[in-house]
Amino acid sequence: SATKLIGMHEFEPTDAFLKDVAAIVCNNDAWTQPLCKNVIFLLAGFGSDELNM
């Protein structure tokens, strides 16, 4: 099925290509790193103790 193909019920990508892309995009030195943080924030949610308030 399509959900099995894209790994819809998996949090961590298992495809080697996706792992390579994530390693590049989420690298600490990458200019796209804030975007990566925001995507993880949207997927995983936040902890109120983690927020600077």
PDB file of N, CA, C and O in Angstrom:
ATOM      1  N   SER A   1       0.836  -1.190   0.000  1.00  0.00           N
ATOM      2  CA  SER A   1       0.000   0.000   0.000  1.00  0.00           C
ATOM      3  C   SER A   1       0.877   1.248   0.000  1.00  0.00           C
ATOM      4  O   SER A   1       2.080   1.181   0.250  1.00  0.00           O
ATOM      5  N   ALA A   2       0.260   2.370  -0.281  1.00  0.00           N
ATOM      6  CA  ALA A   2       1.009   3.629  -0.376  1.00  0.00           C
ATOM      7  C   ALA A   2       1.601   4.028   0.966  1.00  0.00           C
ATOM      8  O   ALA A   2       2.720   4.539   1.008  1.00  0.00           O
ATOM      9  N   THR A   3       0.882   3.810   2.066  1.00  0.00           N
ATOM     10  CA  THR A   3       1.406   4.199   3.375  1.00  0.00           C
ATOM     11  C   THR A   3       2.622   3.367   3.750  1.00  0.00           C
ATOM     12  O   THR A   3       3.531   3.854   4.423  1.00  0.00           O
ATOM     13  N   LYS A   4       2.639   2.135   3.323  1.00  0.00           N
ATOM     14  CA  LYS A   4       3.797   1.282   3.593  1.00  0.00           C
ATOM     15  C   LYS A   4       5.000   1.735   2.763  1.00  0.00           C
ATOM     16  O   LYS A   4       6.140   1.675   3.224  1.00  0.00           O
ATOM     17  N   LEU A   5       4.737   2.185   1.544  1.00  0.00           N
ATOM     18  CA  LEU A   5       5.798   2.623   0.648  1.00  0.00           C
ATOM     19  C   LEU A   5       6.508   3.864   1.174  1.00  0.00           C
ATOM     20  O   LEU A   5       7.734   3.946   1.105  1.00  0.00           O
ATOM     21  N   ILE A   6       5.759   4.828   1.696  1.00  0.00           N
ATOM     22  CA  ILE A   6       6.381   6.064   2.182  1.00  0.00           C
ATOM     23  C   ILE A   6       6.703   6.013   3.662  1.00  0.00           C
ATOM     24  O   ILE A   6       7.274   6.962   4.200  1.00  0.00           O
ATOM     25  N   GLY A   7       6.348   4.925   4.331  1.00  0.00           N
ATOM     26  CA  GLY A   7       6.669   4.794   5.743  1.00  0.00           C
ATOM     27  C   GLY A   7       5.848   5.717   6.622  1.00  0.00           C
ATOM     28  O   GLY A   7       6.378   6.341   7.541  1.00  0.00           O
ATOM     29  N   MET A   8       4.565   5.804   6.346  1.00  0.00           N
ATOM     30  CA  MET A   8       3.705   6.761   7.023  1.00  0.00           C
ATOM     31  C   MET A   8       3.632   6.546   8.532  1.00  0.00           C
ATOM     32  O   MET A   8       3.479   7.514   9.278  1.00  0.00           O
ATOM     33  N   HIS A   9       3.736   5.322   8.993  1.00  0.00           N
ATOM     34  CA  HIS A   9       3.605   5.038  10.422  1.00  0.00           C
ATOM     35  C   HIS A   9       4.955   4.932  11.115  1.00  0.00           C
ATOM     36  O   HIS A   9       5.035   4.469  12.253  1.00  0.00           O
ATOM     37  N   GLU A  10       6.003   5.352  10.446  1.00  0.00           N
ATOM     38  CA  GLU A  10       7.336   5.309  11.029  1.00  0.00           C
ATOM     39  C   GLU A  10       7.827   6.719  11.273  1.00  0.00           C
ATOM     40  O   GLU A  10       7.649   7.593  10.425  1.00  0.00           O
ATOM     41  N   PHE A  11       8.436   6.951  12.410  1.00  0.00           N
ATOM     42  CA  PHE A  11       8.964   8.281  12.711  1.00  0.00           C
ATOM     43  C   PHE A  11      10.326   8.479  12.065  1.00  0.00           C
ATOM     44  O   PHE A  11      10.588   9.519  11.461  1.00  0.00           O
ATOM     45  N   GLU A  12      11.178   7.499  12.191  1.00  0.00           N
ATOM     46  CA  GLU A  12      12.525   7.606  11.636  1.00  0.00           C
ATOM     47  C   GLU A  12      12.526   7.087  10.198  1.00  0.00           C
ATOM     48  O   GLU A  12      12.048   5.982   9.943  1.00  0.00           O
ATOM     49  N   PRO A  13      13.056   7.868   9.257  1.00  0.00           N
ATOM     50  CA  PRO A  13      13.120   7.375   7.881  1.00  0.00           C
ATOM     51  C   PRO A  13      14.092   6.210   7.777  1.00  0.00           C
ATOM     52  O   PRO A  13      15.184   6.243   8.344  1.00  0.00           O
ATOM     53  N   THR A  14      13.684   5.187   7.050  1.00  0.00           N
ATOM     54  CA  THR A  14      14.536   4.013   6.914  1.00  0.00           C
ATOM     55  C   THR A  14      15.205   3.956   5.553  1.00  0.00           C
ATOM     56  O   THR A  14      16.117   3.158   5.342  1.00  0.00           O
ATOM     57  N   ASP A  15      14.764   4.785   4.641  1.00  0.00           N
ATOM     58  CA  ASP A  15      15.338   4.823   3.314  1.00  0.00           C
ATOM     59  C   ASP A  15      16.711   5.501   3.370  1.00  0.00           C
ATOM     60  O   ASP A  15      16.862   6.539   4.015  1.00  0.00           O
ATOM     61  N   ALA A  16      17.686   4.933   2.716  1.00  0.00           N
ATOM     62  CA  ALA A  16      19.046   5.486   2.753  1.00  0.00           C
ATOM     63  C   ALA A  16      19.087   6.899   2.178  1.00  0.00           C
ATOM     64  O   ALA A  16      19.808   7.756   2.689  1.00  0.00           O
ATOM     65  N   PHE A  17      18.316   7.146   1.118  1.00  0.00           N
ATOM     66  CA  PHE A  17      18.277   8.485   0.524  1.00  0.00           C
ATOM     67  C   PHE A  17      17.745   9.504   1.521  1.00  0.00           C
ATOM     68  O   PHE A  17      18.317  10.585   1.659  1.00  0.00           O
ATOM     69  N   LEU A  18      16.660   9.179   2.218  1.00  0.00           N
ATOM     70  CA  LEU A  18      16.087  10.104   3.197  1.00  0.00           C
ATOM     71  C   LEU A  18      17.040  10.349   4.356  1.00  0.00           C
ATOM     72  O   LEU A  18      17.116  11.465   4.872  1.00  0.00           O
ATOM     73  N   LYS A  19      17.766   9.321   4.770  1.00  0.00           N
ATOM     74  CA  LYS A  19      18.749   9.495   5.838  1.00  0.00           C
ATOM     75  C   LYS A  19      19.863  10.439   5.404  1.00  0.00           C
ATOM     76  O   LYS A  19      20.312  11.278   6.184  1.00  0.00           O
ATOM     77  N   ASP A  20      20.308  10.300   4.159  1.00  0.00           N
ATOM     78  CA  ASP A  20      21.359  11.185   3.650  1.00  0.00           C
ATOM     79  C   ASP A  20      20.871  12.623   3.552  1.00  0.00           C
ATOM     80  O   ASP A  20      21.596  13.552   3.908  1.00  0.00           O
ATOM     81  N   VAL A  21      19.648  12.813   3.071  1.00  0.00           N
ATOM     82  CA  VAL A  21      19.080  14.161   2.967  1.00  0.00           C
ATOM     83  C   VAL A  21      18.928  14.769   4.354  1.00  0.00           C
ATOM     84  O   VAL A  21      19.271  15.933   4.560  1.00  0.00           O
ATOM     85  N   ALA A  22      18.421  13.998   5.299  1.00  0.00           N
ATOM     86  CA  ALA A  22      18.248  14.503   6.664  1.00  0.00           C
ATOM     87  C   ALA A  22      19.592  14.867   7.289  1.00  0.00           C
ATOM     88  O   ALA A  22      19.688  15.853   8.019  1.00  0.00           O
ATOM     89  N   ALA A  23      20.616  14.089   7.012  1.00  0.00           N
ATOM     90  CA  ALA A  23      21.940  14.389   7.565  1.00  0.00           C
ATOM     91  C   ALA A  23      22.484  15.704   7.014  1.00  0.00           C
ATOM     92  O   ALA A  23      23.178  16.435   7.720  1.00  0.00           O
ATOM     93  N   ILE A  24      22.172  16.003   5.763  1.00  0.00           N
ATOM     94  CA  ILE A  24      22.639  17.252   5.155  1.00  0.00           C
ATOM     95  C   ILE A  24      21.791  18.430   5.621  1.00  0.00           C
ATOM     96  O   ILE A  24      22.330  19.470   6.000  1.00  0.00           O
ATOM     97  N   VAL A  25      20.472  18.276   5.595  1.00  0.00           N
ATOM     98  CA  VAL A  25      19.554  19.376   5.918  1.00  0.00           C
ATOM     99  C   VAL A  25      19.593  19.714   7.402  1.00  0.00           C
ATOM    100  O   VAL A  25      19.478  20.883   7.770  1.00  0.00           O
ATOM    101  N   CYS A  26      19.752  18.716   8.253  1.00  0.00           N
ATOM    102  CA  CYS A  26      19.709  18.935   9.700  1.00  0.00           C
ATOM    103  C   CYS A  26      21.090  19.115  10.319  1.00  0.00           C
ATOM    104  O   CYS A  26      21.213  19.165  11.543  1.00  0.00           O
ATOM    105  N   ASN A  27      22.106  19.211   9.514  1.00  0.00           N
ATOM    106  CA  ASN A  27      23.461  19.435  10.004  1.00  0.00           C
ATOM    107  C   ASN A  27      23.528  20.762  10.756  1.00  0.00           C
ATOM    108  O   ASN A  27      22.900  21.736  10.341  1.00  0.00           O
ATOM    109  N   ASN A  28      24.271  20.813  11.843  1.00  0.00           N
ATOM    110  CA  ASN A  28      24.375  22.040  12.642  1.00  0.00           C
ATOM    111  C   ASN A  28      24.916  23.223  11.856  1.00  0.00           C
ATOM    112  O   ASN A  28      24.590  24.368  12.170  1.00  0.00           O
ATOM    113  N   ASP A  29      25.733  22.974  10.846  1.00  0.00           N
ATOM    114  CA  ASP A  29      26.316  24.055  10.054  1.00  0.00           C
ATOM    115  C   ASP A  29      25.472  24.444   8.844  1.00  0.00           C
ATOM    116  O   ASP A  29      25.806  25.402   8.148  1.00  0.00           O
ATOM    117  N   ALA A  30      24.390  23.721   8.581  1.00  0.00           N
ATOM    118  CA  ALA A  30      23.567  23.991   7.399  1.00  0.00           C
ATOM    119  C   ALA A  30      22.661  25.192   7.628  1.00  0.00           C
ATOM    120  O   ALA A  30      22.171  25.405   8.737  1.00  0.00           O
ATOM    121  N   TRP A  31      22.440  25.976   6.576  1.00  0.00           N
ATOM    122  CA  TRP A  31      21.541  27.126   6.691  1.00  0.00           C
ATOM    123  C   TRP A  31      20.090  26.670   6.798  1.00  0.00           C
ATOM    124  O   TRP A  31      19.223  27.458   7.177  1.00  0.00           O
ATOM    125  N   THR A  32      19.812  25.398   6.465  1.00  0.00           N
ATOM    126  CA  THR A  32      18.458  24.851   6.553  1.00  0.00           C
ATOM    127  C   THR A  32      18.163  24.242   7.918  1.00  0.00           C
ATOM    128  O   THR A  32      17.069  23.722   8.137  1.00  0.00           O
ATOM    129  N   GLN A  33      19.121  24.298   8.835  1.00  0.00           N
ATOM    130  CA  GLN A  33      18.950  23.676  10.146  1.00  0.00           C
ATOM    131  C   GLN A  33      17.756  24.227  10.919  1.00  0.00           C
ATOM    132  O   GLN A  33      17.069  23.439  11.569  1.00  0.00           O
ATOM    133  N   PRO A  34      17.461  25.538  10.892  1.00  0.00           N
ATOM    134  CA  PRO A  34      16.253  26.026  11.577  1.00  0.00           C
ATOM    135  C   PRO A  34      14.969  25.418  11.012  1.00  0.00           C
ATOM    136  O   PRO A  34      14.017  25.171  11.752  1.00  0.00           O
ATOM    137  N   LEU A  35      14.946  25.179   9.697  1.00  0.00           N
ATOM    138  CA  LEU A  35      13.787  24.534   9.089  1.00  0.00           C
ATOM    139  C   LEU A  35      13.640  23.112   9.617  1.00  0.00           C
ATOM    140  O   LEU A  35      12.532  22.659   9.905  1.00  0.00           O
ATOM    141  N   CYS A  36      14.757  22.417   9.742  1.00  0.00           N
ATOM    142  CA  CYS A  36      14.742  21.058  10.276  1.00  0.00           C
ATOM    143  C   CYS A  36      14.204  21.048  11.704  1.00  0.00           C
ATOM    144  O   CYS A  36      13.401  20.189  12.065  1.00  0.00           O
ATOM    145  N   LYS A  37      14.654  22.012  12.516  1.00  0.00           N
ATOM    146  CA  LYS A  37      14.166  22.117  13.894  1.00  0.00           C
ATOM    147  C   LYS A  37      12.663  22.339  13.934  1.00  0.00           C
ATOM    148  O   LYS A  37      11.962  21.741  14.750  1.00  0.00           O
ATOM    149  N   ASN A  38      12.168  23.203  13.048  1.00  0.00           N
ATOM    150  CA  ASN A  38      10.737  23.489  13.020  1.00  0.00           C
ATOM    151  C   ASN A  38       9.916  22.283  12.599  1.00  0.00           C
ATOM    152  O   ASN A  38       8.829  22.058  13.133  1.00  0.00           O
ATOM    153  N   VAL A  39      10.415  21.509  11.655  1.00  0.00           N
ATOM    154  CA  VAL A  39       9.707  20.302  11.226  1.00  0.00           C
ATOM    155  C   VAL A  39       9.649  19.300  12.373  1.00  0.00           C
ATOM    156  O   VAL A  39       8.601  18.701  12.615  1.00  0.00           O
ATOM    157  N   ILE A  40      10.750  19.111  13.075  1.00  0.00           N
ATOM    158  CA  ILE A  40      10.761  18.194  14.218  1.00  0.00           C
ATOM    159  C   ILE A  40       9.830  18.703  15.309  1.00  0.00           C
ATOM    160  O   ILE A  40       9.130  17.915  15.945  1.00  0.00           O
ATOM    161  N   PHE A  41       9.816  20.013  15.530  1.00  0.00           N
ATOM    162  CA  PHE A  41       8.922  20.630  16.510  1.00  0.00           C
ATOM    163  C   PHE A  41       7.465  20.353  16.146  1.00  0.00           C
ATOM    164  O   PHE A  41       6.660  20.027  17.018  1.00  0.00           O
ATOM    165  N   LEU A  42       7.118  20.483  14.855  1.00  0.00           N
ATOM    166  CA  LEU A  42       5.747  20.239  14.417  1.00  0.00           C
ATOM    167  C   LEU A  42       5.366  18.769  14.530  1.00  0.00           C
ATOM    168  O   LEU A  42       4.230  18.449  14.881  1.00  0.00           O
ATOM    169  N   LEU A  43       6.303  17.872  14.237  1.00  0.00           N
ATOM    170  CA  LEU A  43       6.016  16.441  14.289  1.00  0.00           C
ATOM    171  C   LEU A  43       5.966  15.904  15.711  1.00  0.00           C
ATOM    172  O   LEU A  43       5.092  15.106  16.050  1.00  0.00           O
ATOM    173  N   ALA A  44       6.899  16.341  16.537  1.00  0.00           N
ATOM    174  CA  ALA A  44       7.037  15.760  17.870  1.00  0.00           C
ATOM    175  C   ALA A  44       6.365  16.581  18.958  1.00  0.00           C
ATOM    176  O   ALA A  44       6.151  16.081  20.062  1.00  0.00           O
ATOM    177  N   GLY A  45       6.030  17.826  18.665  1.00  0.00           N
ATOM    178  CA  GLY A  45       5.438  18.672  19.693  1.00  0.00           C
ATOM    179  C   GLY A  45       6.520  19.320  20.530  1.00  0.00           C
ATOM    180  O   GLY A  45       7.705  19.238  20.205  1.00  0.00           O
ATOM    181  N   PHE A  46       6.114  19.953  21.593  1.00  0.00           N
ATOM    182  CA  PHE A  46       7.071  20.658  22.429  1.00  0.00           C
ATOM    183  C   PHE A  46       6.843  20.286  23.882  1.00  0.00           C
ATOM    184  O   PHE A  46       5.776  19.796  24.252  1.00  0.00           O
ATOM    185  N   GLY A  47       7.839  20.519  24.686  1.00  0.00           N
ATOM    186  CA  GLY A  47       7.721  20.376  26.127  1.00  0.00           C
ATOM    187  C   GLY A  47       7.761  21.768  26.734  1.00  0.00           C
ATOM    188  O   GLY A  47       8.686  22.530  26.453  1.00  0.00           O
ATOM    189  N   SER A  48       6.792  22.115  27.550  1.00  0.00           N
ATOM    190  CA  SER A  48       6.739  23.473  28.088  1.00  0.00           C
ATOM    191  C   SER A  48       7.977  23.805  28.917  1.00  0.00           C
ATOM    192  O   SER A  48       8.351  24.973  29.026  1.00  0.00           O
ATOM    193  N   ASP A  49       8.613  22.795  29.501  1.00  0.00           N
ATOM    194  CA  ASP A  49       9.835  23.053  30.261  1.00  0.00           C
ATOM    195  C   ASP A  49      11.017  23.372  29.344  1.00  0.00           C
ATOM    196  O   ASP A  49      12.044  23.864  29.812  1.00  0.00           O
ATOM    197  N   GLU A  50      10.882  23.097  28.042  1.00  0.00           N
ATOM    198  CA  GLU A  50      11.933  23.385  27.073  1.00  0.00           C
ATOM    199  C   GLU A  50      11.849  24.806  26.524  1.00  0.00           C
ATOM    200  O   GLU A  50      12.799  25.278  25.899  1.00  0.00           O
ATOM    201  N   LEU A  51      10.736  25.491  26.743  1.00  0.00           N
ATOM    202  CA  LEU A  51      10.552  26.829  26.189  1.00  0.00           C
ATOM    203  C   LEU A  51      11.167  27.881  27.095  1.00  0.00           C
ATOM    204  O   LEU A  51      11.099  27.770  28.319  1.00  0.00           O
ATOM    205  N   ASN A  52      11.759  28.890  26.504  1.00  0.00           N
ATOM    206  CA  ASN A  52      12.322  30.005  27.260  1.00  0.00           C
ATOM    207  C   ASN A  52      11.232  31.045  27.477  1.00  0.00           C
ATOM    208  O   ASN A  52      10.964  31.871  26.605  1.00  0.00           O
ATOM    209  N   MET A  53      10.617  30.996  28.633  1.00  0.00           N
ATOM    210  CA  MET A  53       9.537  31.945  28.916  1.00  0.00           C
ATOM    211  C   MET A  53       9.801  32.645  30.215  1.00  0.00           C
ATOM    212  O   MET A  53       9.007  33.487  30.635  1.00  0.00           O
TER     213      MET A  53
END
